[in-house]
Structures are given as structure tokens and as C-alpha cells.
Amino acid sequence: REYEENGEIKKETKYSYNTEWKSEVVNSRNFDREIGHKNPSAMAVESFTAVSPNVQVGSFVLSKGLVDKIDDFKQLSLSNLEDPHADVTRGGDYFYHSENPRRPEVGDLRVSFFYAGLSGDDPHLGSADKVTVVARQRGNQLVAYHTKSGEVLQILYPGDLSVEEVFQKEHESNTMKTWALRAAGWLAMFVGISLMTRIFYTLVDWFPVVRDLVNIGLKAFAFCVASSLSLLTISLGWLFYRPLWALLIGLLSVVPIVVAKSRVPPKKQQ
């Protein structure tokens, strides 16, 4: 964290690490200093994902883009497996490389396995997974479909869904992404305007009361301008598709400026 002391900006860093597999967190002031323990430079076993080169739904082979959408992973049960090595023990659905799995040390390992897209019935894993795919058929392959607008269409959802349900999910996903981008755009604009007006705060930094008032005013100014410019940008994007909504949002973008101007005394306006 950064804090101000005697007019100087100072930085304080706290370190913490987890010495339990699950929940308990132990704080240590010496985590960044190798006193009483050795921080490993690399993991002895790195995480990786193995993907079958030929993934099928029925008699159709899925493209790589569709295969990448299979992400409903489930943990693999290790109850039917034996310990693979004398130094490796099994506990529950994990393999441990540790002298005492209940009291792990820095550098100990715990390995588990997950799977997704079960292709057939298995006595231990259960029945085969079902997926719903929207894609282009090319022979015995399901590949991406390129729309007239240049978009790539390849959809895969777990479960047996109808066409209406699939496109309803896509519509909801696109709506969430759109609002997330709008919020990110507004935040970037707000931060940019705040940084541009920071010079005025610096000029009165030596006067505590004035400094606080100027800071509040600059934040309000950045909020109003960022809101107006964001609404104006959205209205321009909708101009050819929803002209009425674009006009209403464009008028709404002027509201913060009109409100701010109406609060200025008449003499100052003259």
C-alpha cells in the first residue's frame, strides 16, 4: 500500500503465504527472506492440459475452436488407483509428495486430475457427456461458420438445449460483455480526465481545506464529463441501428453539463 507521510509518498509491502492445502493462512514477515526455509525456483510438476487430437460428437469431428469450449471439468476420483511411487502417497482424490500432508512445507506437492467431455459410458466416471453445438457442417466435421458481417460462429454448450435456449444464452452473454466494455470505457475515461486535472490539485496541495474542496470538485467534474462522453459515444454507435435510442441517449449526455451550468450564479455566467 502507498501512504503519505511528511509530504512524501511511501510504500509498504506485506507478504503472506499459505502453509495449508485448503484454508488456513499464516502470515510471515520473513516470507521474502529465505530464513529457515528454501523457496523453490520452479515447480517440480507443472500443470498441463492434454487434449485428444480427435474429439467427436456422434460421428462428427469437432474443430479446435469447439473443443476449446469444453470446459466443464470434473475432478477424477483416485480411489481405484494405487500409489505410483514410494515417495508419493494418496489421500482422497490427491497424490501427495510430502513427509506429512497434514502439515505441508514449502516445496511440497499435491497433484490432482480433472477431465471434461466424457465420450462414452464408464462404470467409474458415469454416463457420457451431452453437448449442443451450433456450427457449419463440412463433411464429417463441424467447423466455424463465417457470417456476412465477418463474425465467426461456433457455439458449444453442455447439455441438451433447444435452438431458442442456445441463442438466448448467447444473447445474455453478449449483453453482459457489452455492458462490461461500456463500464470499462467509462472508468478509463474517468481516470484519464482525473489525471489530466490532477495539476490543479497539486497547486493547492499545501492548503488542507482548499485541497479537499478542490479534490471533490475535480472528482465531480471528471464524473460528469466522463458520463457525458460515454453516453455520447454509445449514442454514436447506435445511430444507424437504433436512431431513436441514439437521439435519446445523446440528449441524456447533455444533462450533466446543463445541471452543472444551472448551478453557476448568474453573475459568474455573465
C-alpha positions in Angstrom: 0.0 0.0 0.0 1.1 3.6 -0.6 0.6 6.3 2.0 1.7 9.9 2.5 3.9 10.9 5.4 5.5 14.3 5.9 4.7 15.2 2.4 6.4 12.1 0.9 4.8 9.1 -0.7 6.0 5.9 1.0 5.3 2.3 0.0 4.7 -0.6 2.4 4.7 -4.2 1.4 3.4 -7.1 3.4 4.0 -10.8 2.5 1.8 -13.8 3.3 1.8 -17.4 2.3 -0.3 -20.5 2.7 1.1 -23.4 4.6 -2.1 -25.5 4.5 -3.6 -27.3 1.5 -7.1 -25.9 2.0 -7.9 -22.8 4.1 -5.6 -21.8 6.9 -3.4 -18.8 6.0 -0.3 -18.0 8.0 1.3 -14.6 7.8 5.1 -14.2 7.9 7.2 -11.1 7.9 10.2 -13.1 6.6 8.4 -14.8 3.6 10.6 -12.8 1.2 13.7 -13.8 3.1 14.9 -17.4 3.0 15.4 -17.8 6.7 14.6 -21.3 7.9 13.2 -22.4 4.6 14.1 -22.6 0.9 11.9 -21.0 -1.7 11.9 -23.3 -4.8 12.8 -21.7 -8.0 10.3 -23.8 -10.0 7.6 -26.4 -9.5 8.8 -30.0 -9.8 5.5 -30.8 -11.6 3.9 -28.2 -13.8 0.2 -28.0 -14.6 -0.8 -29.0 -18.1 -3.9 -29.9 -20.1 -3.9 -32.8 -22.5 -6.4 -32.6 -25.4 -7.4 -35.5 -27.6 -6.4 -34.9 -31.2 -9.8 -36.4 -32.4 -12.8 -35.2 -30.4 -16.2 -36.3 -31.8 -19.9 -35.7 -31.1 -21.5 -38.8 -32.5 -19.9 -39.2 -36.0 -18.9 -35.6 -36.3 -15.4 -34.4 -35.5 -15.2 -31.0 -33.7 -12.9 -28.2 -34.7 -10.3 -26.9 -32.3 -12.4 -23.8 -31.5 -15.3 -26.0 -30.5 -13.0 -28.3 -28.4 -11.7 -25.3 -26.5 -15.2 -24.6 -25.4 -15.5 -27.9 -23.5 -14.5 -26.6 -20.0 -16.9 -28.2 -17.6 -14.1 -30.1 -15.8 -14.8 -32.6 -13.0 -12.3 -34.0 -10.5 -11.1 -37.5 -11.2 -11.6 -40.0 -8.4 -8.3 -41.7 -7.4 -9.9 -44.3 -5.1 -9.3 -47.1 -7.5 -5.6 -46.3 -8.1 -2.5 -47.3 -6.1 0.3 -45.1 -5.0 2.6 -44.6 -8.1 5.8 -44.3 -6.2 7.2 -45.0 -2.7 7.7 -41.2 -2.0 4.2 -40.4 -3.2 1.1 -41.2 -1.1 -2.6 -41.0 -2.0 -5.1 -39.2 0.2 -8.7 -38.8 -1.1 -8.5 -37.6 -4.7 -5.0 -36.3 -4.4 -1.4 -37.5 -4.7 1.0 -36.1 -2.2 4.8 -35.7 -2.3 5.2 -34.6 1.3 6.5 -36.0 4.6 3.3 -35.0 6.3 0.4 -34.0 4.1 -1.4 -32.6 7.1 1.5 -30.2 7.8 2.9 -29.3 4.4 6.2 -27.4 4.0 7.3 -25.0 1.3 8.1 -27.1 -1.8 5.7 -30.0 -1.1 3.4 -31.1 -3.9 -0.2 -32.1 -4.2 -1.4 -33.4 -7.6 -5.0 -33.9 -8.8 -6.6 -34.7 -12.1 -9.7 -33.3 -13.9 -11.5 -34.4 -17.0 -14.1 -32.9 -19.3 -16.0 -34.2 -22.3 -16.5 -37.8 -21.4 -17.1 -39.6 -24.8 -18.7 -42.8 -23.5 -20.3 -44.5 -20.5 -17.8 -45.5 -17.9 -18.5 -47.6 -14.7 -16.4 -45.3 -12.6 -16.9 -41.9 -14.2 -20.6 -42.2 -15.2 -22.5 -41.7 -18.4 -21.2 -39.8 -21.5 -21.5 -36.0 -21.6 -24.0 -34.3 -23.8 -23.4 -31.1 -25.7 -25.3 -28.8 -28.0 -23.4 -27.4 -31.0 -24.1 -24.7 -33.5 -21.5 -24.8 -36.3 -21.1 -25.4 -40.0 -21.1 -29.0 -41.3 -18.2 -29.8 -43.7 -18.4 -33.5 -44.5 -17.9 -35.3 -41.2 -16.6 -32.2 -39.5 -18.2 -29.4 -37.5 -16.3 -26.2 -38.1 -16.7 -22.4 -37.6 -19.3 -20.6 -39.7 -18.3 -17.1 -41.0 -21.2 -14.7 -41.1 -21.7 -11.9 -43.7 -20.6 -9.4 -41.1 -17.3 -11.1 -40.7 -18.1 -12.7 -37.3 -17.1 -16.3 -36.5 -20.0 -18.5 -35.3 -19.1 -21.7 -33.4 -21.1 -22.4 -30.3 -20.9 -25.2 -27.8 -22.9 -25.6 -24.6 -23.0 -28.6 -22.2 -26.4 -30.3 -22.0 -29.2 -30.9 -24.4 -30.6 -27.5 -25.3 -33.0 -26.2 -27.9 -32.2 -23.6 -30.6 -34.0 -20.9 -28.6 -32.2 -21.7 -25.4 -28.8 -21.6 -27.1 -29.3 -18.2 -28.7 -30.9 -16.9 -25.6 -27.7 -17.8 -23.7 -25.6 -16.1 -26.4 -27.7 -13.0 -26.2 -27.3 -12.8 -22.5 -23.6 -13.3 -22.8 -23.2 -10.6 -25.4 -25.3 -8.2 -23.3 -23.0 -8.8 -20.3 -19.9 -8.3 -22.4 -21.3 -5.1 -23.9 -22.1 -3.6 -20.5 -18.7 -4.7 -19.2 -17.0 -2.9 -22.1 -19.1 0.2 -21.5 -18.2 0.3 -17.8 -14.6 -0.2 -18.6 -14.7 2.6 -21.2 -16.3 4.9 -18.7 -13.8 4.0 -16.0 -10.8 4.6 -18.4 -12.3 8.0 -19.4 -12.9 8.9 -15.7 -9.3 8.0 -14.7 -7.9 9.8 -17.8 -9.8 13.1 -17.0 -8.9 12.8 -13.3 -5.2 12.5 -14.2 -5.4 15.5 -16.6 -6.9 17.7 -13.9 -4.5 16.5 -11.2 -2.3 19.5 -11.8 -5.0 21.8 -10.1 -4.9 19.6 -7.0 -1.1 19.8 -6.9 -1.2 23.6 -7.0 -3.2 23.8 -3.7 -1.6 20.8 -2.0 -0.2 23.0 0.8 -3.7 24.2 1.9 -5.6 21.3 3.6 -9.1 22.8 3.5 -8.8 24.2 -0.1 -7.1 21.0 -1.2 -10.0 18.8 -0.1 -12.6 21.1 -1.7 -10.7 21.2 -5.0 -10.3 17.4 -4.9 -14.1 16.9 -4.5 -14.8 19.4 -7.3 -12.3 17.8 -9.7 -13.8 14.3 -9.0 -17.3 15.6 -9.7 -16.0 17.3 -12.9 -14.4 14.1 -14.1 -17.5 12.1 -13.3 -19.8 14.4 -15.2 -17.5 14.7 -18.2 -16.8 11.0 -18.4 -20.5 10.2 -18.1 -21.4 12.7 -20.9 -18.7 11.5 -23.3 -19.5 7.8 -22.6 -23.2 8.4 -23.3 -22.3 10.3 -26.5 -20.0 7.5 -27.7 -22.8 4.9 -27.1 -25.3 7.1 -29.0 -23.0 7.4 -32.0 -22.6 3.6 -32.0 -26.4 3.2 -32.1 -27.0 5.9 -34.7 -27.5 3.7 -37.7 -29.2 0.7 -35.8 -31.4 2.4 -33.3 -31.7 6.1 -34.2 -34.4 6.9 -31.7 -32.4 5.4 -28.8 -29.3 7.2 -30.1 -31.1 10.5 -30.1 -32.4 10.0 -26.5 -29.0 8.9 -25.2 -27.4 11.9 -27.0 -29.8 14.2 -25.2 -29.1 12.5 -22.0 -25.4 13.1 -22.4 -26.1 16.8 -22.2 -27.9 16.6 -18.8 -24.7 16.7 -16.6 -23.5 19.8 -18.4 -26.9 21.6 -18.2 -27.2 20.7 -14.5 -23.6 22.0 -13.8 -24.2 25.2 -15.7 -27.6 25.8 -14.0 -25.8 25.8 -10.6 -23.4 28.6 -11.5 -24.6 32.1 -10.2 -25.9 34.5 -12.9 -23.1 37.0 -12.3 -20.5 34.4 -13.0 -22.3 33.3 -16.2 -22.2 36.9 -17.4 
